[in-house]
Amino acid sequence: MVVNGKDREIEVRPNELLVDVLRERLGLTGTKIGCEAGECGACTVLINGKPTLSCLTLAIECEGKEILTIEGIGDAAKGELHPLQKAFVEHYGVQCGFCTPAMILTAKALLDKNPNPVDEEIREAINGVICRCTGYMQIVESILAATEEMKGSVHE
């Protein structure tokens, strides 16, 4: 599989979950373990660009697929955050931070398909990730702000 742009060859057990491989074997702890039943969305990663619950995904099913975690969306080499990450900080979309990686990845998938979403489209896209802190208003505002910044960077 390709994880955050790097080819990774990992021998996995047939029943090993993707969330466990990412966290325990690859050290990518931005992917959170919440309910372990696919209800909270905290474990969301992008598989081939689609938000996917890694707690319900067998790692063996990811052979040949591209996996993106929160650690892979900015430019770590340059110390730069992705516009979504910056917007979440600047617009208070982060409270405790537990849901934040999943929210940002889910928002990235939305913006990759629809760079100009309206409030309702954002709320629909993130409805599978539970946030117990923000009431979602700051999260939606953060995503809207990121769309504006991303439009600006395209024109530069």
N, C-alpha and C positions, 0 to 999 in steps of 0.2 A: 504494500500500500504506500501511498504518498501522503505523508503527514506534514502539513505546513510547508509544502513545496519540496520536501526532501524524501527521496526513496528510502523506505524502511522495510527491512526484511526481518520479520519477527515470527518465531515459531509459537503458535498459540494452541491451547487445548480446545477441543471442539465446543466446550461449554463456556469458554472464557468471554466475558463481556467487553465490548469496546471501551467503556468507561474505565474498567480496571486496567486494561492494557495502556491506555493513555496516561492515567494517573500513576500507576504503580510501576510499570515497566519503562515508560518514556519520560516520567517526571513532569508531565503536563497537567499540573494540578489546578489550572484555571477551569477545567471541566469539573463541575461540582457533582457530588452524589447527594441527592436529596431524598426523595421518597422511595427510590429503587423500584417503582411500579409504573413509571411513565405518566404520572399525574401532575408533577410539579414543573417539569421542563428544565430544571437546573442543569441537567446533563447534556443539553442540546449542543451539538456540533454540526458543522456542515459536511455532508457527504455528497460529493459531486455537486456542490452548490445548494443542496437542499437541507433545510433544518431537520435534524434527525435526533431522536432520543438515544443517546449512547448507552443508557442503562438497559435498553431493550434490544440492543443490536449485538449480535455475536460478532466478535472480532474476525472470525474466519470468513464471515460474509463480506468483509471489506477488502478482500484480495483484489488488487488492481484498481481500487477506488482512491479518489482524492479526499482526504480528511483535512478539514480546517478547524483549528481550535483558536481560542482567543489569543494564544501566544503567537499565532501566525498571521494576524491581520495588520499589525503595524510594521514599522521598519526598525527592528531591534538593533541592527547594525548601526543605524544612524541615530538611534534613540528617539525615533519619532512615533507618535501615536497615530492611529487611523483617525480620520475626521469624526467617526462615531465615538471613539474612545474620548477624544477631546471634548466633544459636545456633551457627553454624559457627565464629565467632570465640571464643565463650565455652566451647565444648566441643571445641576443637582439631580441628575438621573441616577446617581449612585447614592445609596444610603448605607445599608449594611454591606452591600456588594455581592451577596451570595448569588442573586439572580443575574447580575450584571453581565458576566460573560455570555450567558445564553441569550439575554436580551439583545446584546450587541451583535452577536452572530445571526440571530433571527432577523434583526433589522438590516444587516448587511445583505442577507439573501433577498429581502424585499427590495432594497434599493438597487441591487444588481438587476432585478427584473423590472422595477418601476422606480425610476429616479425622481419622480415627482408625486409621491403618494399624498393623499389627503389624510386628515386625522382619522377618519373611519377605517381607511385601508391599513394604517399603522396599527390601530387597535385590533383589527382582525388578525393581522400578521403575528402580533405578539401575544395573542390570547392563550397560547399554550404554555406560556412561562408565567409562573405565579410570582408576584412580588408582594411581600407582606409589609413593606415599609413606605413606599412612595405614593400609593394611590394612583399610580400610572401617569398622572398628569405631567410630572417632570420627565418621565421616560419619553412620552410622546413629544414633548417640547424639545428634548434632546435630539430625537431622531429628525424632527423637522429642521432644527438648526443645522444638523449635519448635512441634510440635503442641500441647504443653501450654500454651505461651505464647499461641498463637493461640486456644485454647479459652478462656483467661482473658480475652483482650481482647474476645471475643464477649460474655461475660457482663457486662462493665463498662458 
